Amino acid sequence: MGDKEEILGSNNGIEDVIWLCSLSESELDMLISLKVLVLQRAKIVGYDELAKKIDLKILRALGFVLMQYVKGQVIDLSLNPSLVKSVTLIDNYNLLKSELENIMSIEELKACISID
């Protein structure tokens, strides 16, 4: 197994792992909760195989869609002057970023995820 596969896993691209490392603790908590919810719902409706296919790429897409929805709801509410700053705050979440401007090297990624 190569160095890249050892760090990233077999189904994850370096961009996905870099994106994951860029998330704040609250964003990570939301993704973890989202994954737990998806796994529970898939098992309840009898799609255990679907639950096994939930990987970082799917979580990233689900998080992006969910944050776009939240952003739309906040924009609708921003007619209230006290909520105008909320739209700006939401734009700063890395969950809404499909591409990161700065790409990490493998060494920086190893440091981010604490691999020696």
LOBA-271736 format. One record per atom (N, C-alpha, C): x, y, z; chain; atom name. Coordinates in nm, 3 decimals. Example, Ala and Ser with C-alpha at 12.3 -4.5 7.8 and 13.67 -1.06 7.14 Angstrom:
<nodes>
1.319; -0.569; 0.780; A; N
1.230; -0.450; 0.780; A; CA
1.320; -0.330; 0.780; A; C
1.285; -0.225; 0.708; A; N
1.367; -0.106; 0.714; A; CA
1.290; 0.003; 0.787; A; C
</nodes>
This chain:
<nodes>
0.085; -0.119; 0.000; A; N
0.000; 0.000; 0.000; A; CA
0.089; 0.123; 0.000; A; C
0.059; 0.218; -0.087; A; N
0.138; 0.339; -0.098; A; CA
0.114; 0.434; 0.018; A; C
0.201; 0.534; 0.024; A; N
0.191; 0.633; 0.131; A; CA
0.057; 0.706; 0.128; A; C
0.012; 0.742; 0.008; A; N
-0.114; 0.815; -0.007; A; CA
-0.232; 0.731; 0.040; A; C
-0.239; 0.604; -0.003; A; N
-0.350; 0.518; 0.035; A; CA
-0.352; 0.490; 0.185; A; C
-0.234; 0.482; 0.244; A; N
-0.224; 0.456; 0.388; A; CA
-0.284; 0.572; 0.468; A; C
-0.263; 0.694; 0.421; A; N
-0.313; 0.812; 0.490; A; CA
-0.461; 0.834; 0.461; A; C
-0.499; 0.825; 0.335; A; N
-0.632; 0.866; 0.292; A; CA
-0.737; 0.757; 0.301; A; C
-0.696; 0.634; 0.299; A; N
-0.792; 0.526; 0.286; A; CA
-0.816; 0.498; 0.139; A; C
-0.887; 0.393; 0.109; A; N
-0.899; 0.351; -0.031; A; CA
-0.997; 0.436; -0.112; A; C
-1.098; 0.493; -0.049; A; N
-1.201; 0.565; -0.125; A; CA
-1.193; 0.717; -0.116; A; C
-1.098; 0.771; -0.043; A; N
-1.093; 0.915; -0.020; A; CA
-0.979; 0.979; -0.098; A; C
-1.010; 1.090; -0.163; A; N
-0.909; 1.166; -0.233; A; CA
-0.841; 1.263; -0.137; A; C
-0.725; 1.310; -0.175; A; N
-0.651; 1.402; -0.090; A; CA
-0.730; 1.530; -0.067; A; C
-0.807; 1.575; -0.167; A; N
-0.887; 1.696; -0.152; A; CA
-0.992; 1.679; -0.042; A; C
-1.052; 1.559; -0.036; A; N
-1.153; 1.534; 0.066; A; CA
-1.093; 1.534; 0.207; A; C
-0.977; 1.475; 0.220; A; N
-0.912; 1.471; 0.352; A; CA
-0.864; 1.609; 0.393; A; C
-0.810; 1.686; 0.298; A; N
-0.769; 1.823; 0.327; A; CA
-0.890; 1.905; 0.370; A; C
-1.002; 1.888; 0.299; A; N
-1.125; 1.958; 0.336; A; CA
-1.167; 1.920; 0.477; A; C
-1.160; 1.791; 0.508; A; N
-1.198; 1.744; 0.641; A; CA
-1.109; 1.807; 0.748; A; C
-0.981; 1.818; 0.721; A; N
-0.888; 1.880; 0.816; A; CA
-0.915; 2.030; 0.833; A; C
-0.979; 2.092; 0.735; A; N
-1.004; 2.236; 0.742; A; CA
-1.129; 2.270; 0.825; A; C
-1.208; 2.170; 0.860; A; N
-1.333; 2.196; 0.931; A; CA
-1.310; 2.229; 1.078; A; C
-1.397; 2.313; 1.129; A; N
-1.393; 2.346; 1.272; A; CA
-1.452; 2.230; 1.352; A; C
-1.436; 2.236; 1.482; A; N
-1.489; 2.131; 1.568; A; CA
-1.641; 2.120; 1.557; A; C
-1.709; 2.234; 1.550; A; N
-1.856; 2.230; 1.538; A; CA
-1.899; 2.172; 1.403; A; C
-1.823; 2.201; 1.297; A; N
-1.856; 2.145; 1.166; A; CA
-1.834; 1.994; 1.166; A; C
-1.727; 1.949; 1.232; A; N
-1.702; 1.806; 1.243; A; CA
-1.812; 1.737; 1.324; A; C
-1.853; 1.801; 1.433; A; N
-1.963; 1.746; 1.513; A; CA
-2.089; 1.731; 1.429; A; C
-2.117; 1.830; 1.345; A; N
-2.235; 1.823; 1.261; A; CA
-2.224; 1.709; 1.161; A; C
-2.106; 1.691; 1.101; A; N
-2.087; 1.581; 1.006; A; CA
-2.102; 1.445; 1.073; A; C
-2.047; 1.433; 1.194; A; N
-2.058; 1.307; 1.267; A; CA
-2.205; 1.277; 1.299; A; C
-2.276; 1.379; 1.344; A; N
-2.419; 1.362; 1.374; A; CA
-2.497; 1.327; 1.248; A; C
-2.462; 1.389; 1.137; A; N
-2.528; 1.362; 1.010; A; CA
-2.503; 1.217; 0.968; A; C
-2.381; 1.170; 0.985; A; N
-2.350; 1.031; 0.949; A; CA
-2.427; 0.934; 1.038; A; C
-2.433; 0.961; 1.168; A; N
-2.508; 0.874; 1.259; A; CA
-2.655; 0.871; 1.218; A; C
-2.711; 0.987; 1.186; A; N
-2.851; 0.994; 1.144; A; CA
-2.874; 0.914; 1.017; A; C
-2.788; 0.930; 0.918; A; N
-2.802; 0.857; 0.792; A; CA
-2.791; 0.707; 0.815; A; C
-2.695; 0.664; 0.898; A; N
-2.678; 0.522; 0.926; A; CA
-2.801; 0.465; 0.997; A; C
-2.854; 0.537; 1.094; A; N
-2.974; 0.491; 1.165; A; CA
-3.093; 0.480; 1.072; A; C
-3.114; 0.583; 0.991; A; N
-3.229; 0.581; 0.900; A; CA
-3.217; 0.470; 0.796; A; C
-3.096; 0.448; 0.743; A; N
-3.076; 0.343; 0.644; A; CA
-3.105; 0.205; 0.705; A; C
-3.063; 0.185; 0.828; A; N
-3.089; 0.056; 0.893; A; CA
-3.236; 0.038; 0.926; A; C
-3.303; 0.145; 0.967; A; N
-3.445; 0.137; 1.002; A; CA
-3.530; 0.098; 0.881; A; C
-3.496; 0.154; 0.765; A; N
-3.575; 0.125; 0.645; A; CA
-3.525; 0.001; 0.570; A; C
-3.424; -0.066; 0.627; A; N
-3.378; -0.192; 0.570; A; CA
-3.273; -0.182; 0.461; A; C
-3.200; -0.073; 0.455; A; N
-3.095; -0.056; 0.355; A; CA
-2.957; -0.060; 0.421; A; C
-2.925; -0.172; 0.484; A; N
-2.796; -0.186; 0.551; A; CA
-2.679; -0.169; 0.454; A; C
-2.696; -0.216; 0.330; A; N
-2.590; -0.203; 0.231; A; CA
-2.564; -0.057; 0.196; A; C
-2.669; 0.022; 0.191; A; N
-2.655; 0.166; 0.165; A; CA
-2.576; 0.232; 0.279; A; C
-2.605; 0.191; 0.401; A; N
-2.536; 0.248; 0.517; A; CA
-2.386; 0.224; 0.508; A; C
-2.346; 0.111; 0.452; A; N
-2.203; 0.079; 0.439; A; CA
-2.134; 0.165; 0.334; A; C
-2.210; 0.224; 0.243; A; N
-2.152; 0.304; 0.135; A; CA
-2.137; 0.451; 0.170; A; C
-2.177; 0.491; 0.289; A; N
-2.165; 0.631; 0.330; A; CA
-2.018; 0.658; 0.363; A; C
-1.951; 0.727; 0.273; A; N
-1.810; 0.759; 0.294; A; CA
-1.792; 0.910; 0.300; A; C
-1.667; 0.953; 0.301; A; N
-1.638; 1.095; 0.316; A; CA
-1.694; 1.178; 0.201; A; C
-1.689; 1.127; 0.080; A; N
-1.742; 1.201; -0.035; A; CA
-1.893; 1.224; -0.021; A; C
-1.965; 1.123; 0.022; A; N
-2.110; 1.136; 0.038; A; CA
-2.141; 1.230; 0.153; A; C
-2.068; 1.217; 0.263; A; N
-2.088; 1.308; 0.377; A; CA
-2.059; 1.452; 0.337; A; C
-1.954; 1.470; 0.258; A; N
-1.920; 1.605; 0.213; A; CA
-2.033; 1.664; 0.130; A; C
-2.089; 1.584; 0.041; A; N
-2.200; 1.632; -0.043; A; CA
-2.324; 1.660; 0.042; A; C
-2.356; 1.571; 0.136; A; N
-2.471; 1.594; 0.222; A; CA
-2.454; 1.720; 0.308; A; C
-2.333; 1.738; 0.361; A; N
-2.306; 1.858; 0.441; A; CA
-2.320; 1.985; 0.358; A; C
-2.271; 1.980; 0.234; A; N
-2.280; 2.095; 0.144; A; CA
-2.425; 2.129; 0.114; A; C
-2.505; 2.027; 0.081; A; N
-2.646; 2.050; 0.049; A; CA
-2.721; 2.103; 0.171; A; C
-2.695; 2.046; 0.286; A; N
-2.761; 2.091; 0.408; A; CA
-2.726; 2.236; 0.439; A; C
-2.599; 2.272; 0.426; A; N
-2.558; 2.410; 0.454; A; CA
-2.613; 2.507; 0.351; A; C
-2.625; 2.466; 0.225; A; N
-2.688; 2.552; 0.124; A; CA
-2.834; 2.578; 0.160; A; C
-2.901; 2.475; 0.209; A; N
-3.041; 2.491; 0.251; A; CA
-3.050; 2.589; 0.369; A; C
-2.964; 2.569; 0.469; A; N
-2.963; 2.658; 0.586; A; CA
-2.934; 2.801; 0.543; A; C
-2.838; 2.817; 0.454; A; N
-2.804; 2.951; 0.405; A; CA
-2.925; 3.016; 0.338; A; C
-2.998; 2.939; 0.258; A; N
-3.118; 2.992; 0.193; A; CA
-3.223; 3.035; 0.294; A; C
-3.238; 2.955; 0.399; A; N
-3.336; 2.989; 0.503; A; CA
-3.294; 3.116; 0.577; A; C
-3.165; 3.130; 0.604; A; N
-3.116; 3.249; 0.674; A; CA
-3.130; 3.372; 0.585; A; C
-3.106; 3.357; 0.456; A; N
-3.123; 3.471; 0.364; A; CA
-3.269; 3.515; 0.364; A; C
-3.361; 3.418; 0.365; A; N
-3.502; 3.453; 0.370; A; CA
-3.537; 3.530; 0.497; A; C
-3.469; 3.497; 0.606; A; N
-3.494; 3.564; 0.733; A; CA
-3.417; 3.695; 0.747; A; C
-3.322; 3.719; 0.656; A; N
-3.235; 3.835; 0.671; A; CA
-3.304; 3.968; 0.644; A; C
-3.430; 3.962; 0.612; A; N
-3.504; 4.087; 0.601; A; CA
-3.509; 4.156; 0.736; A; C
-3.492; 4.077; 0.841; A; N
-3.481; 4.131; 0.976; A; CA
-3.337; 4.183; 0.991; A; C
-3.318; 4.312; 1.018; A; N
-3.183; 4.370; 1.024; A; CA
-3.091; 4.303; 1.127; A; C
-3.146; 4.244; 1.229; A; N
-3.061; 4.181; 1.330; A; CA
-3.000; 4.050; 1.281; A; C
-3.049; 3.994; 1.171; A; N
-2.999; 3.867; 1.119; A; CA
-2.908; 3.881; 0.997; A; C
-2.881; 4.003; 0.954; A; N
-2.798; 4.024; 0.834; A; CA
-2.659; 3.966; 0.853; A; C
-2.602; 3.977; 0.972; A; N
-2.468; 3.924; 0.997; A; CA
-2.463; 3.772; 0.990; A; C
-2.575; 3.705; 1.012; A; N
-2.580; 3.559; 1.008; A; CA
-2.543; 3.505; 0.870; A; C
-2.585; 3.573; 0.765; A; N
-2.553; 3.529; 0.629; A; CA
-2.402; 3.533; 0.608; A; C
-2.338; 3.638; 0.653; A; N
-2.193; 3.651; 0.640; A; CA
-2.122; 3.542; 0.718; A; C
-2.170; 3.511; 0.837; A; N
-2.110; 3.405; 0.918; A; CA
-2.121; 3.270; 0.849; A; C
-2.234; 3.241; 0.791; A; N
-2.254; 3.113; 0.724; A; CA
-2.158; 3.097; 0.606; A; C
-2.130; 3.205; 0.535; A; N
-2.038; 3.198; 0.421; A; CA
-1.897; 3.157; 0.463; A; C
-1.862; 3.174; 0.589; A; N
-1.729; 3.139; 0.637; A; CA
-1.713; 2.991; 0.671; A; C
-1.821; 2.915; 0.674; A; N
-1.812; 2.773; 0.706; A; CA
-1.744; 2.698; 0.592; A; C
-1.650; 2.611; 0.627; A; N
-1.582; 2.530; 0.526; A; CA
-1.673; 2.421; 0.470; A; C
-1.782; 2.391; 0.538; A; N
-1.878; 2.295; 0.484; A; CA
-1.938; 2.344; 0.353; A; C
-1.938; 2.475; 0.331; A; N
-1.992; 2.532; 0.209; A; CA
-1.890; 2.544; 0.097; A; C
-1.766; 2.513; 0.126; A; N
-1.662; 2.528; 0.025; A; CA
-1.641; 2.396; -0.047; A; C
-1.663; 2.400; -0.178; A; N
-1.643; 2.278; -0.256; A; CA
-1.497; 2.260; -0.296; A; C
-1.423; 2.369; -0.301; A; N
-1.280; 2.362; -0.332; A; CA
-1.205; 2.452; -0.236; A; C
-1.089; 2.406; -0.195; A; N
-1.006; 2.487; -0.106; A; CA
-0.898; 2.556; -0.188; A; C
-0.867; 2.677; -0.149; A; N
-0.771; 2.756; -0.225; A; CA
-0.628; 2.700; -0.209; A; C
-0.592; 2.664; -0.090; A; N
-0.457; 2.617; -0.062; A; CA
-0.456; 2.465; -0.048; A; C
-0.372; 2.402; -0.125; A; N
-0.361; 2.257; -0.119; A; CA
-0.244; 2.222; -0.028; A; C
-0.268; 2.128; 0.062; A; N
-0.163; 2.083; 0.154; A; CA
-0.076; 1.978; 0.087; A; C
0.047; 1.972; 0.127; A; N
0.133; 1.864; 0.083; A; CA
0.105; 1.742; 0.169; A; C
0.157; 1.627; 0.130; A; N
0.141; 1.506; 0.209; A; CA
0.197; 1.525; 0.349; A; C
0.310; 1.597; 0.360; A; N
0.371; 1.620; 0.491; A; CA
0.281; 1.706; 0.580; A; C
0.221; 1.810; 0.522; A; N
0.129; 1.895; 0.598; A; CA
0.004; 1.817; 0.639; A; C
-0.042; 1.731; 0.549; A; N
-0.158; 1.649; 0.579; A; CA
-0.127; 1.551; 0.692; A; C
-0.009; 1.491; 0.688; A; N
0.031; 1.400; 0.796; A; CA
0.033; 1.473; 0.930; A; C
0.083; 1.597; 0.930; A; N
0.087; 1.675; 1.053; A; CA
-0.054; 1.708; 1.100; A; C
-0.142; 1.736; 1.006; A; N
-0.281; 1.771; 1.040; A; CA
-0.353; 1.654; 1.106; A; C
-0.329; 1.533; 1.056; A; N
-0.397; 1.417; 1.112; A; CA
-0.307; 1.337; 1.206; A; C
-0.194; 1.397; 1.243; A; N
-0.103; 1.341; 1.343; A; CA
-0.050; 1.204; 1.308; A; C
0.003; 1.189; 1.189; A; N
0.070; 1.065; 1.148; A; CA
0.218; 1.093; 1.140; A; C
0.296; 1.009; 1.206; A; N
0.443; 1.025; 1.201; A; CA
0.504; 0.944; 1.091; A; C
</nodes>
